[in-house]
Amino acid sequence: MKIEMLRDLESLLLVPQNFNRGTTPTEVPQKPAKTYLDAYDKYRNQVSILEKPGAMLVQNGEIDAWKRLKRQERVREDADEVRAALNYYTSNLNFNPDRFVLTGTREEKSKLIREDKIPDVKSVIASDMGLRYLLRNDILTACDDARAELKYQMKQSTVDGRDLLDVLLA
């Protein structure tokens, strides 16, 4: 029974599932989003002539780091199809840059309006994407933990699945 269960878990956790079959991988963008570039352009136009070279160097450094991270993430996607599926989902989200729906109770909405604390669209999108990345990272960590525990259990002479069960149910 335990051996059969381990084999089932092995096929589920360790054997590729082809989550991304039929999808076209998202290519690594050659440059950051236009809004990012426009924001830096606006900033550089506001700083003194002496600060402009420094601002340009900072922006170029950030763009280089961004490109490096994108390339590294592509390599990780090739090794982890759950990561690739979650990244594919995130990269295909579309947001309307001009409006959003404010959720909450009527009292909460009224209070935000009265206190002039309605968030702007940019902060709402950033907050939403931040939450999605946190959840994605939690899922990826849980998958990694379950795989590692399963591999460990498969090497043992006697199987004790309690730790694996704890990892899977966490």
Backbone torsions as a table, in degrees:
resi	resn	phi	psi	omega
1	MET	NA	-50.9	-178.9
2	LYS	-65.0	-40.8	179.8
3	ILE	-63.8	-42.4	178.8
4	GLU	-62.3	-41.4	179.3
5	MET	-65.4	-40.4	177.4
6	LEU	-62.6	-40.0	178.4
7	ARG	-65.3	-39.4	176.9
8	ASP	-63.0	-44.0	178.7
9	LEU	-66.3	-36.8	177.8
10	GLU	-60.5	-45.6	-179.5
11	SER	-67.8	-27.8	179.7
12	LEU	-81.0	-42.9	-172.8
13	LEU	-96.5	-28.3	-172.0
14	LEU	-109.1	-20.5	-179.7
15	VAL	-94.7	131.8	179.6
16	PRO	-53.2	137.7	-176.6
17	GLN	-102.8	-6.9	-179.3
18	ASN	59.8	45.3	178.5
19	PHE	-58.8	-30.5	-172.7
20	ASN	-99.5	13.1	179.5
21	ARG	-59.6	131.2	178.1
22	GLY	86.7	0.2	177.8
23	THR	-104.1	152.2	175.5
24	THR	-96.4	121.8	-179.6
25	PRO	-59.6	142.6	177.8
26	THR	-76.9	125.6	-179.9
27	GLU	-71.2	151.1	177.0
28	VAL	-69.6	122.7	-180.0
29	PRO	-62.0	147.9	180.0
30	GLN	-80.1	-22.2	179.5
31	LYS	-148.7	160.6	-179.9
32	PRO	-66.4	174.3	-179.0
33	ALA	-60.6	150.6	-179.2
34	LYS	-59.3	-38.2	-179.1
35	THR	-63.3	-36.5	177.0
36	TYR	-64.2	-48.5	-179.0
37	LEU	-63.4	-40.2	178.8
38	ASP	-64.4	-39.0	179.6
39	ALA	-63.6	-42.2	178.4
40	TYR	-68.4	-37.4	178.0
41	ASP	-61.8	-44.0	178.6
42	LYS	-62.1	-43.6	179.4
43	TYR	-61.7	-45.7	-178.8
44	ARG	-63.6	-31.1	177.9
45	ASN	-72.9	-19.5	-177.9
46	GLN	-92.8	-21.1	-176.0
47	VAL	-85.0	163.3	179.8
48	SER	-67.8	164.8	-179.1
49	ILE	-60.7	-31.6	-180.0
50	LEU	-72.8	-27.1	-178.7
51	GLU	-86.5	-16.8	-176.2
52	LYS	-58.8	-46.6	179.0
53	PRO	-61.0	-40.4	178.6
54	GLY	-63.9	-41.8	178.7
55	ALA	-63.4	-38.2	178.6
56	MET	-66.9	-41.5	178.1
57	LEU	-63.8	-41.5	178.5
58	VAL	-62.5	-46.7	179.9
59	GLN	-61.9	-45.0	179.3
60	ASN	-61.8	-39.1	176.9
61	GLY	-63.0	-42.4	178.8
62	GLU	-65.7	-39.6	179.0
63	ILE	-66.3	-41.1	177.0
64	ASP	-61.8	-44.6	178.5
65	ALA	-62.5	-40.8	179.4
66	TRP	-62.1	-46.1	179.4
67	LYS	-62.7	-41.9	179.1
68	ARG	-62.4	-44.1	178.3
69	LEU	-63.0	-40.0	178.6
70	LYS	-62.7	-42.5	178.6
71	ARG	-65.5	-42.3	179.2
72	GLN	-63.5	-39.2	180.0
73	GLU	-65.8	-36.5	177.8
74	ARG	-62.0	-41.9	178.3
75	VAL	-63.6	-43.1	178.9
76	ARG	-63.2	-36.6	178.8
77	GLU	-63.4	-36.7	179.3
78	ASP	-63.9	-30.1	-178.2
79	ALA	-91.7	-18.2	-174.7
80	ASP	-137.4	103.3	-175.3
81	GLU	-72.3	-22.1	174.4
82	VAL	-66.2	-44.1	176.1
83	ARG	-59.5	-44.2	-179.6
84	ALA	-62.2	-41.9	-180.0
85	ALA	-65.2	-43.4	179.8
86	LEU	-67.6	-38.5	176.9
87	ASN	-67.1	-37.4	177.7
88	TYR	-62.3	-44.3	177.5
89	TYR	-58.4	-49.6	-177.0
90	THR	-64.4	-40.3	-177.3
91	SER	-70.5	-16.0	179.6
92	ASN	-100.8	9.8	174.6
93	LEU	-75.8	141.5	176.9
94	ASN	-122.9	133.4	178.5
95	PHE	-118.8	143.4	174.0
96	ASN	-84.1	116.4	-175.5
97	PRO	-72.7	-5.4	-176.1
98	ASP	-104.4	-16.0	-178.1
99	ARG	-157.7	162.4	175.1
100	PHE	-150.8	165.6	179.2
101	VAL	-100.3	122.5	178.3
102	LEU	-85.5	118.2	179.9
103	THR	-102.6	159.4	-180.0
104	GLY	139.2	176.6	178.8
105	THR	-72.8	165.4	179.4
106	ARG	-60.6	-39.2	-179.8
107	GLU	-65.2	-42.5	179.3
108	GLU	-63.0	-43.3	178.8
109	LYS	-63.2	-45.2	180.0
110	SER	-60.6	-42.7	-179.9
111	LYS	-62.5	-44.6	178.4
112	LEU	-60.6	-41.1	-179.5
113	ILE	-67.2	-47.5	-179.1
114	ARG	-60.3	-39.7	-176.9
115	GLU	-89.1	6.0	-179.8
116	ASP	51.8	47.3	-178.7
117	LYS	-116.9	23.7	177.2
118	ILE	-69.7	125.2	-177.9
119	PRO	-68.7	152.7	175.9
120	ASP	-81.1	163.4	-175.2
121	VAL	-59.5	-41.3	-178.5
122	LYS	-59.4	-44.8	-178.9
123	SER	-70.2	-32.5	177.6
124	VAL	-66.1	-44.6	179.8
125	ILE	-65.0	-44.4	179.6
126	ALA	-62.1	-41.6	179.2
127	SER	-64.7	-44.0	179.8
128	ASP	-62.9	-45.8	180.0
129	MET	-66.1	-38.5	177.4
130	GLY	-60.2	-43.6	178.4
131	LEU	-64.4	-41.8	178.7
132	ARG	-61.5	-40.8	179.0
133	TYR	-67.8	-37.9	176.5
134	LEU	-62.2	-45.1	178.4
135	LEU	-64.5	-41.8	177.9
136	ARG	-59.1	-45.0	-179.4
137	ASN	-65.7	-37.0	175.8
138	ASP	-62.2	-43.2	179.2
139	ILE	-63.4	-45.6	-179.1
140	LEU	-63.9	-39.7	177.9
141	THR	-64.1	-43.8	179.4
142	ALA	-62.8	-41.3	177.9
143	CYS	-63.6	-44.3	178.6
144	ASP	-61.6	-43.5	179.1
145	ASP	-62.7	-43.8	-179.2
146	ALA	-65.0	-41.4	178.3
147	ARG	-62.6	-45.7	-179.0
148	ALA	-63.1	-43.0	-179.9
149	GLU	-66.1	-40.1	178.6
150	LEU	-63.5	-44.8	178.4
151	LYS	-60.2	-41.5	178.5
152	TYR	-63.0	-47.0	-178.6
153	GLN	-62.5	-35.6	-178.9
154	MET	-68.6	-21.6	179.0
155	LYS	-87.3	-13.3	-176.8
156	GLN	-81.2	150.1	178.9
157	SER	-74.2	-32.7	173.9
158	THR	-120.0	139.6	-175.0
159	VAL	-96.3	127.4	172.5
160	ASP	-124.2	102.2	-173.5
161	GLY	-85.5	5.5	-177.2
162	ARG	-62.1	-43.4	-180.0
163	ASP	-65.1	-41.2	177.8
164	LEU	-64.0	-42.2	177.3
165	LEU	-61.3	-41.9	178.2
166	ASP	-61.3	-42.7	179.8
167	VAL	-64.8	-43.7	-177.8
168	LEU	-67.8	-32.1	-177.4
169	LEU	-91.3	-8.4	-178.4
170	ALA	-70.4	NA	NA
